[in-house]
Amino acid sequence: MVRSGKRSTVETHRRTVMKTVSWRIVATLTTGIIVYIFTGEILLSLGVIGVEGLTKILFYYLHERAWNMIQWGKTKHPLASIPVNKELVPEDMEKVKQQLKDLGYLD
């Protein structure tokens, strides 16, 4: 069997959002600490943390949406062109897996 080397799991939107928020917290606190080290002013540091955190979340969101419109670097799933009329239920998923095994696509 040929392996593509790609992961078999897909990251959920919720996980991506949580990773984004956690990284933004770390990065914003880092900026606040740097501002405090250079200025010694806690109020200035807190102000920078507030403004920087909110603006970078907005700009990151816009950046991601813009990149989402660009097709470069994206690959289509081989089954993406098949029109599907309903949600795939677990029982049907097992049938699809079995068919793929029978055709030699899965171990």
N, C-alpha and C positions, 0 to 999 in steps of 0.2 A: 504494500500500500504506500502511496506517495503522501508524505506529510507536508503541509504548507508551512509549518513552523509558527503558525498563528495560534493565539489562545482560543480555547473553545468557549470562554465566557465573555459576556458583554457587560460593560460597566453601565449601571443604571444612571438616570439623570439625577436621582437623589444622592447617589454616591459622589457624582461629579460636583454637585452643588456643595456638599459637605466638605469635599477636598478644597474647593475654591474658597469657601468661607474660612476654613482652618488655615490655609496658606495666607489669606489676606490678613488674618489676625496676627500671625507670626511676622509677616513683612511690615505691617503697620506698627507693631510694637517695636520692631527693630529700628524703624525710622524715628519713632519717638525717643528711643534711648539715645540714638546718635545725636538728635537735636539737643537733648538734655546735656549730653557730654560736651558738645561744642558751646552751648550757651549758658548752661547752669540754671535755666529758667523752666520750671515745671509747668507754668501756665502756657508758655509758648509751646512746649512739647505736647501738652494735651490738645492745644488748638491744632497743631500740625497733625496729630493722630486723627482727630475728627475729620478735618478737611481731606487729608490724604486718603484715609480709609474709604470715605464715601465717593470721592471722585475716581479713585482707581477701580472701585467696584463697577461704577458706571462705564468707564473707559474699557475695562476688561470685557464687560458684557457686549458693548458695541463692537469691539475687536473680534470677539467670537462669532457674533452674528454676521459680520462682514466676511470672515473666513468661511463661514458655513455656506455662503453664496458662491464661493469659488470652487469649481469642480476639480482643479488641479490637485493631484495627489490622492484623490478618492478612487476607490475601486468599487465596482458594483458587485453585489452578491450574484452568483450565477443563477439563482432562482428568482431574482428581483423582477424579471419581466413576466412572471406567471401571475395572472390576475387571480386573486383569492377573494371569495365572497363572504367568508366568515372567519372568526377567530379560530385558531388551531387549538383543539382541546387535547389533553394528555393522551387519551386513547388513540386519537388520530396521529399524534406525534409518534407513538410507538409503531404504528403502521408505516409511516413515512420512513422511520429509521430502518425498519425491516426491509422495505423496498430498496433503500440505499445500500444496505448490506448485500441484498440479493444481486444488485447491479455492480457490486465491487467497490463502491465508494467509501464504505465503512468497514472496519474490522469486525 
